[in-house]
Amino acid sequence: MSSKNAVLVWEITGFIFINVVGTLLHFVFVWFGRWRPLALIAAVNESTWEHLKIAFWPALCFALVEYRYLRRGTNNFMLAKTVSLYTMPVLIILLFYAYLWIIGHDVLLLDILIFVVAIGIGQMVSFRVLTSKSGSKLNGRAWTLLLILTLAFLLFTFSPPHMVLFKDPITGGYGIVVP
């Protein structure tokens, strides 16, 4: 299998993994009795922010596995994964608020479709960067951007800003909402 085909298989596998694990992370916090350590990676409420987390953590975990197998045979591994990990939440935010603005209310099927599409596009972006012919000077700086995003996901679960992105539309609360 050529290097490009191998990368494609990895990115498709990642697409499936991120979707399956992300879907499970939507429910796992409640399934495990609201166990606080799980709040770091699982959705703790129905805010848009918490839905970004359930795409981010599986994608990051899969990238760590990929690193072992793809870092030497591809260009720009860190840049590819960082751009992918930023692409997914940005698309989720843009698509969700765009359709909400257009139709005026939330539609579960559209939410799910946006999640899947954002992950698919994130993985396609990763594939394109990984299979590019030349290296990028930004590859080394990608670590910093990835660290910033990771810290945001860790911090804002327990200390979310009082902004619409972080507000649970069901309870009106922020962060871990007590039922």
MODELLER restraints for C-alpha pairs under 7 A, 6 or more apart:
rsr = mdl.restraints
at = mdl.atoms
rsr.add(forms.Gaussian(group=physical.xy_distance, feature=features.Distance(at['CA:3:A'], at['CA:73:A']), mean=6.87, stdev=0.5))
rsr.add(forms.Gaussian(group=physical.xy_distance, feature=features.Distance(at['CA:4:A'], at['CA:131:A']), mean=6.30, stdev=0.5))
rsr.add(forms.Gaussian(group=physical.xy_distance, feature=features.Distance(at['CA:7:A'], at['CA:127:A']), mean=6.69, stdev=0.5))
rsr.add(forms.Gaussian(group=physical.xy_distance, feature=features.Distance(at['CA:8:A'], at['CA:127:A']), mean=6.53, stdev=0.5))
rsr.add(forms.Gaussian(group=physical.xy_distance, feature=features.Distance(at['CA:11:A'], at['CA:123:A']), mean=5.69, stdev=0.5))
rsr.add(forms.Gaussian(group=physical.xy_distance, feature=features.Distance(at['CA:11:A'], at['CA:127:A']), mean=6.50, stdev=0.5))
rsr.add(forms.Gaussian(group=physical.xy_distance, feature=features.Distance(at['CA:14:A'], at['CA:62:A']), mean=6.28, stdev=0.5))
rsr.add(forms.Gaussian(group=physical.xy_distance, feature=features.Distance(at['CA:15:A'], at['CA:119:A']), mean=6.32, stdev=0.5))
rsr.add(forms.Gaussian(group=physical.xy_distance, feature=features.Distance(at['CA:15:A'], at['CA:120:A']), mean=6.06, stdev=0.5))
rsr.add(forms.Gaussian(group=physical.xy_distance, feature=features.Distance(at['CA:15:A'], at['CA:123:A']), mean=6.39, stdev=0.5))
rsr.add(forms.Gaussian(group=physical.xy_distance, feature=features.Distance(at['CA:18:A'], at['CA:55:A']), mean=6.40, stdev=0.5))
rsr.add(forms.Gaussian(group=physical.xy_distance, feature=features.Distance(at['CA:18:A'], at['CA:58:A']), mean=5.04, stdev=0.5))
rsr.add(forms.Gaussian(group=physical.xy_distance, feature=features.Distance(at['CA:18:A'], at['CA:59:A']), mean=5.59, stdev=0.5))
rsr.add(forms.Gaussian(group=physical.xy_distance, feature=features.Distance(at['CA:19:A'], at['CA:116:A']), mean=6.63, stdev=0.5))
rsr.add(forms.Gaussian(group=physical.xy_distance, feature=features.Distance(at['CA:21:A'], at['CA:58:A']), mean=6.16, stdev=0.5))
rsr.add(forms.Gaussian(group=physical.xy_distance, feature=features.Distance(at['CA:22:A'], at['CA:54:A']), mean=4.59, stdev=0.5))
rsr.add(forms.Gaussian(group=physical.xy_distance, feature=features.Distance(at['CA:22:A'], at['CA:55:A']), mean=5.42, stdev=0.5))
rsr.add(forms.Gaussian(group=physical.xy_distance, feature=features.Distance(at['CA:22:A'], at['CA:58:A']), mean=6.21, stdev=0.5))
rsr.add(forms.Gaussian(group=physical.xy_distance, feature=features.Distance(at['CA:25:A'], at['CA:42:A']), mean=4.73, stdev=0.5))
rsr.add(forms.Gaussian(group=physical.xy_distance, feature=features.Distance(at['CA:25:A'], at['CA:43:A']), mean=6.26, stdev=0.5))
rsr.add(forms.Gaussian(group=physical.xy_distance, feature=features.Distance(at['CA:25:A'], at['CA:54:A']), mean=5.75, stdev=0.5))
rsr.add(forms.Gaussian(group=physical.xy_distance, feature=features.Distance(at['CA:26:A'], at['CA:42:A']), mean=6.12, stdev=0.5))
rsr.add(forms.Gaussian(group=physical.xy_distance, feature=features.Distance(at['CA:26:A'], at['CA:43:A']), mean=5.10, stdev=0.5))
rsr.add(forms.Gaussian(group=physical.xy_distance, feature=features.Distance(at['CA:26:A'], at['CA:54:A']), mean=6.46, stdev=0.5))
rsr.add(forms.Gaussian(group=physical.xy_distance, feature=features.Distance(at['CA:28:A'], at['CA:42:A']), mean=6.42, stdev=0.5))
rsr.add(forms.Gaussian(group=physical.xy_distance, feature=features.Distance(at['CA:29:A'], at['CA:35:A']), mean=6.46, stdev=0.5))
rsr.add(forms.Gaussian(group=physical.xy_distance, feature=features.Distance(at['CA:29:A'], at['CA:38:A']), mean=5.97, stdev=0.5))
rsr.add(forms.Gaussian(group=physical.xy_distance, feature=features.Distance(at['CA:29:A'], at['CA:39:A']), mean=6.46, stdev=0.5))
rsr.add(forms.Gaussian(group=physical.xy_distance, feature=features.Distance(at['CA:29:A'], at['CA:42:A']), mean=5.79, stdev=0.5))
rsr.add(forms.Gaussian(group=physical.xy_distance, feature=features.Distance(at['CA:29:A'], at['CA:43:A']), mean=6.57, stdev=0.5))
rsr.add(forms.Gaussian(group=physical.xy_distance, feature=features.Distance(at['CA:29:A'], at['CA:44:A']), mean=6.24, stdev=0.5))
rsr.add(forms.Gaussian(group=physical.xy_distance, feature=features.Distance(at['CA:39:A'], at['CA:157:A']), mean=6.96, stdev=0.5))
rsr.add(forms.Gaussian(group=physical.xy_distance, feature=features.Distance(at['CA:40:A'], at['CA:154:A']), mean=5.74, stdev=0.5))
rsr.add(forms.Gaussian(group=physical.xy_distance, feature=features.Distance(at['CA:40:A'], at['CA:157:A']), mean=6.71, stdev=0.5))
rsr.add(forms.Gaussian(group=physical.xy_distance, feature=features.Distance(at['CA:41:A'], at['CA:53:A']), mean=6.50, stdev=0.5))
rsr.add(forms.Gaussian(group=physical.xy_distance, feature=features.Distance(at['CA:41:A'], at['CA:54:A']), mean=6.89, stdev=0.5))
rsr.add(forms.Gaussian(group=physical.xy_distance, feature=features.Distance(at['CA:41:A'], at['CA:57:A']), mean=6.21, stdev=0.5))
rsr.add(forms.Gaussian(group=physical.xy_distance, feature=features.Distance(at['CA:42:A'], at['CA:53:A']), mean=6.95, stdev=0.5))
rsr.add(forms.Gaussian(group=physical.xy_distance, feature=features.Distance(at['CA:42:A'], at['CA:54:A']), mean=6.17, stdev=0.5))
rsr.add(forms.Gaussian(group=physical.xy_distance, feature=features.Distance(at['CA:43:A'], at['CA:50:A']), mean=4.83, stdev=0.5))
rsr.add(forms.Gaussian(group=physical.xy_distance, feature=features.Distance(at['CA:43:A'], at['CA:51:A']), mean=6.46, stdev=0.5))
rsr.add(forms.Gaussian(group=physical.xy_distance, feature=features.Distance(at['CA:43:A'], at['CA:53:A']), mean=6.82, stdev=0.5))
rsr.add(forms.Gaussian(group=physical.xy_distance, feature=features.Distance(at['CA:43:A'], at['CA:54:A']), mean=6.46, stdev=0.5))
rsr.add(forms.Gaussian(group=physical.xy_distance, feature=features.Distance(at['CA:44:A'], at['CA:50:A']), mean=6.61, stdev=0.5))
rsr.add(forms.Gaussian(group=physical.xy_distance, feature=features.Distance(at['CA:44:A'], at['CA:175:A']), mean=6.78, stdev=0.5))
rsr.add(forms.Gaussian(group=physical.xy_distance, feature=features.Distance(at['CA:44:A'], at['CA:176:A']), mean=5.52, stdev=0.5))
rsr.add(forms.Gaussian(group=physical.xy_distance, feature=features.Distance(at['CA:45:A'], at['CA:168:A']), mean=5.93, stdev=0.5))
rsr.add(forms.Gaussian(group=physical.xy_distance, feature=features.Distance(at['CA:45:A'], at['CA:175:A']), mean=6.92, stdev=0.5))
rsr.add(forms.Gaussian(group=physical.xy_distance, feature=features.Distance(at['CA:45:A'], at['CA:176:A']), mean=6.67, stdev=0.5))
rsr.add(forms.Gaussian(group=physical.xy_distance, feature=features.Distance(at['CA:45:A'], at['CA:177:A']), mean=6.74, stdev=0.5))
rsr.add(forms.Gaussian(group=physical.xy_distance, feature=features.Distance(at['CA:46:A'], at['CA:168:A']), mean=5.06, stdev=0.5))
rsr.add(forms.Gaussian(group=physical.xy_distance, feature=features.Distance(at['CA:46:A'], at['CA:169:A']), mean=6.59, stdev=0.5))
rsr.add(forms.Gaussian(group=physical.xy_distance, feature=features.Distance(at['CA:47:A'], at['CA:165:A']), mean=6.48, stdev=0.5))
rsr.add(forms.Gaussian(group=physical.xy_distance, feature=features.Distance(at['CA:47:A'], at['CA:166:A']), mean=5.37, stdev=0.5))
rsr.add(forms.Gaussian(group=physical.xy_distance, feature=features.Distance(at['CA:47:A'], at['CA:167:A']), mean=5.24, stdev=0.5))
rsr.add(forms.Gaussian(group=physical.xy_distance, feature=features.Distance(at['CA:47:A'], at['CA:168:A']), mean=4.26, stdev=0.5))
rsr.add(forms.Gaussian(group=physical.xy_distance, feature=features.Distance(at['CA:47:A'], at['CA:169:A']), mean=6.36, stdev=0.5))
rsr.add(forms.Gaussian(group=physical.xy_distance, feature=features.Distance(at['CA:48:A'], at['CA:165:A']), mean=5.42, stdev=0.5))
rsr.add(forms.Gaussian(group=physical.xy_distance, feature=features.Distance(at['CA:48:A'], at['CA:166:A']), mean=6.32, stdev=0.5))
rsr.add(forms.Gaussian(group=physical.xy_distance, feature=features.Distance(at['CA:49:A'], at['CA:165:A']), mean=5.67, stdev=0.5))
rsr.add(forms.Gaussian(group=physical.xy_distance, feature=features.Distance(at['CA:49:A'], at['CA:166:A']), mean=5.29, stdev=0.5))
rsr.add(forms.Gaussian(group=physical.xy_distance, feature=features.Distance(at['CA:52:A'], at['CA:89:A']), mean=5.36, stdev=0.5))
rsr.add(forms.Gaussian(group=physical.xy_distance, feature=features.Distance(at['CA:53:A'], at['CA:153:A']), mean=6.54, stdev=0.5))
rsr.add(forms.Gaussian(group=physical.xy_distance, feature=features.Distance(at['CA:56:A'], at['CA:85:A']), mean=6.33, stdev=0.5))
rsr.add(forms.Gaussian(group=physical.xy_distance, feature=features.Distance(at['CA:59:A'], at['CA:85:A']), mean=6.95, stdev=0.5))
rsr.add(forms.Gaussian(group=physical.xy_distance, feature=features.Distance(at['CA:63:A'], at['CA:81:A']), mean=6.64, stdev=0.5))
rsr.add(forms.Gaussian(group=physical.xy_distance, feature=features.Distance(at['CA:71:A'], at['CA:77:A']), mean=5.78, stdev=0.5))
rsr.add(forms.Gaussian(group=physical.xy_distance, feature=features.Distance(at['CA:74:A'], at['CA:130:A']), mean=5.43, stdev=0.5))
rsr.add(forms.Gaussian(group=physical.xy_distance, feature=features.Distance(at['CA:74:A'], at['CA:131:A']), mean=6.20, stdev=0.5))
rsr.add(forms.Gaussian(group=physical.xy_distance, feature=features.Distance(at['CA:75:A'], at['CA:130:A']), mean=5.29, stdev=0.5))
rsr.add(forms.Gaussian(group=physical.xy_distance, feature=features.Distance(at['CA:75:A'], at['CA:131:A']), mean=6.54, stdev=0.5))
rsr.add(forms.Gaussian(group=physical.xy_distance, feature=features.Distance(at['CA:75:A'], at['CA:132:A']), mean=6.56, stdev=0.5))
rsr.add(forms.Gaussian(group=physical.xy_distance, feature=features.Distance(at['CA:75:A'], at['CA:134:A']), mean=6.72, stdev=0.5))
rsr.add(forms.Gaussian(group=physical.xy_distance, feature=features.Distance(at['CA:75:A'], at['CA:135:A']), mean=5.50, stdev=0.5))
rsr.add(forms.Gaussian(group=physical.xy_distance, feature=features.Distance(at['CA:76:A'], at['CA:129:A']), mean=6.66, stdev=0.5))
rsr.add(forms.Gaussian(group=physical.xy_distance, feature=features.Distance(at['CA:76:A'], at['CA:130:A']), mean=5.86, stdev=0.5))
rsr.add(forms.Gaussian(group=physical.xy_distance, feature=features.Distance(at['CA:76:A'], at['CA:135:A']), mean=5.78, stdev=0.5))
rsr.add(forms.Gaussian(group=physical.xy_distance, feature=features.Distance(at['CA:76:A'], at['CA:136:A']), mean=6.36, stdev=0.5))
rsr.add(forms.Gaussian(group=physical.xy_distance, feature=features.Distance(at['CA:76:A'], at['CA:139:A']), mean=5.44, stdev=0.5))
rsr.add(forms.Gaussian(group=physical.xy_distance, feature=features.Distance(at['CA:77:A'], at['CA:130:A']), mean=5.97, stdev=0.5))
rsr.add(forms.Gaussian(group=physical.xy_distance, feature=features.Distance(at['CA:78:A'], at['CA:139:A']), mean=5.68, stdev=0.5))
rsr.add(forms.Gaussian(group=physical.xy_distance, feature=features.Distance(at['CA:78:A'], at['CA:142:A']), mean=5.83, stdev=0.5))
rsr.add(forms.Gaussian(group=physical.xy_distance, feature=features.Distance(at['CA:78:A'], at['CA:143:A']), mean=6.74, stdev=0.5))
rsr.add(forms.Gaussian(group=physical.xy_distance, feature=features.Distance(at['CA:79:A'], at['CA:138:A']), mean=6.69, stdev=0.5))
rsr.add(forms.Gaussian(group=physical.xy_distance, feature=features.Distance(at['CA:79:A'], at['CA:139:A']), mean=4.67, stdev=0.5))
rsr.add(forms.Gaussian(group=physical.xy_distance, feature=features.Distance(at['CA:79:A'], at['CA:142:A']), mean=5.20, stdev=0.5))
rsr.add(forms.Gaussian(group=physical.xy_distance, feature=features.Distance(at['CA:80:A'], at['CA:126:A']), mean=4.63, stdev=0.5))
rsr.add(forms.Gaussian(group=physical.xy_distance, feature=features.Distance(at['CA:80:A'], at['CA:129:A']), mean=5.12, stdev=0.5))
rsr.add(forms.Gaussian(group=physical.xy_distance, feature=features.Distance(at['CA:80:A'], at['CA:130:A']), mean=5.82, stdev=0.5))
rsr.add(forms.Gaussian(group=physical.xy_distance, feature=features.Distance(at['CA:81:A'], at['CA:126:A']), mean=5.89, stdev=0.5))
rsr.add(forms.Gaussian(group=physical.xy_distance, feature=features.Distance(at['CA:82:A'], at['CA:142:A']), mean=6.00, stdev=0.5))
rsr.add(forms.Gaussian(group=physical.xy_distance, feature=features.Distance(at['CA:82:A'], at['CA:146:A']), mean=5.62, stdev=0.5))
rsr.add(forms.Gaussian(group=physical.xy_distance, feature=features.Distance(at['CA:84:A'], at['CA:122:A']), mean=4.50, stdev=0.5))
rsr.add(forms.Gaussian(group=physical.xy_distance, feature=features.Distance(at['CA:84:A'], at['CA:123:A']), mean=6.31, stdev=0.5))
rsr.add(forms.Gaussian(group=physical.xy_distance, feature=features.Distance(at['CA:84:A'], at['CA:125:A']), mean=6.00, stdev=0.5))
rsr.add(forms.Gaussian(group=physical.xy_distance, feature=features.Distance(at['CA:84:A'], at['CA:126:A']), mean=5.40, stdev=0.5))
rsr.add(forms.Gaussian(group=physical.xy_distance, feature=features.Distance(at['CA:85:A'], at['CA:122:A']), mean=6.89, stdev=0.5))
rsr.add(forms.Gaussian(group=physical.xy_distance, feature=features.Distance(at['CA:87:A'], at['CA:122:A']), mean=5.46, stdev=0.5))
rsr.add(forms.Gaussian(group=physical.xy_distance, feature=features.Distance(at['CA:88:A'], at['CA:118:A']), mean=4.90, stdev=0.5))
rsr.add(forms.Gaussian(group=physical.xy_distance, feature=features.Distance(at['CA:88:A'], at['CA:119:A']), mean=5.62, stdev=0.5))
rsr.add(forms.Gaussian(group=physical.xy_distance, feature=features.Distance(at['CA:88:A'], at['CA:122:A']), mean=5.31, stdev=0.5))
rsr.add(forms.Gaussian(group=physical.xy_distance, feature=features.Distance(at['CA:91:A'], at['CA:118:A']), mean=5.61, stdev=0.5))
rsr.add(forms.Gaussian(group=physical.xy_distance, feature=features.Distance(at['CA:92:A'], at['CA:114:A']), mean=6.09, stdev=0.5))
rsr.add(forms.Gaussian(group=physical.xy_distance, feature=features.Distance(at['CA:92:A'], at['CA:115:A']), mean=6.33, stdev=0.5))
rsr.add(forms.Gaussian(group=physical.xy_distance, feature=features.Distance(at['CA:92:A'], at['CA:118:A']), mean=6.01, stdev=0.5))
rsr.add(forms.Gaussian(group=physical.xy_distance, feature=features.Distance(at['CA:95:A'], at['CA:114:A']), mean=6.69, stdev=0.5))
rsr.add(forms.Gaussian(group=physical.xy_distance, feature=features.Distance(at['CA:96:A'], at['CA:111:A']), mean=6.87, stdev=0.5))
rsr.add(forms.Gaussian(group=physical.xy_distance, feature=features.Distance(at['CA:100:A'], at['CA:106:A']), mean=6.14, stdev=0.5))
rsr.add(forms.Gaussian(group=physical.xy_distance, feature=features.Distance(at['CA:157:A'], at['CA:175:A']), mean=5.23, stdev=0.5))
rsr.add(forms.Gaussian(group=physical.xy_distance, feature=features.Distance(at['CA:158:A'], at['CA:175:A']), mean=5.78, stdev=0.5))
rsr.add(forms.Gaussian(group=physical.xy_distance, feature=features.Distance(at['CA:158:A'], at['CA:176:A']), mean=6.92, stdev=0.5))
rsr.add(forms.Gaussian(group=physical.xy_distance, feature=features.Distance(at['CA:159:A'], at['CA:175:A']), mean=6.79, stdev=0.5))
rsr.add(forms.Gaussian(group=physical.xy_distance, feature=features.Distance(at['CA:160:A'], at['CA:166:A']), mean=6.29, stdev=0.5))
rsr.add(forms.Gaussian(group=physical.xy_distance, feature=features.Distance(at['CA:160:A'], at['CA:174:A']), mean=6.37, stdev=0.5))
rsr.add(forms.Gaussian(group=physical.xy_distance, feature=features.Distance(at['CA:160:A'], at['CA:175:A']), mean=5.90, stdev=0.5))
rsr.add(forms.Gaussian(group=physical.xy_distance, feature=features.Distance(at['CA:166:A'], at['CA:174:A']), mean=6.00, stdev=0.5))
rsr.add(forms.Gaussian(group=physical.xy_distance, feature=features.Distance(at['CA:167:A'], at['CA:173:A']), mean=5.80, stdev=0.5))
rsr.add(forms.Gaussian(group=physical.xy_distance, feature=features.Distance(at['CA:167:A'], at['CA:174:A']), mean=5.06, stdev=0.5))
rsr.add(forms.Gaussian(group=physical.xy_distance, feature=features.Distance(at['CA:168:A'], at['CA:174:A']), mean=6.02, stdev=0.5))
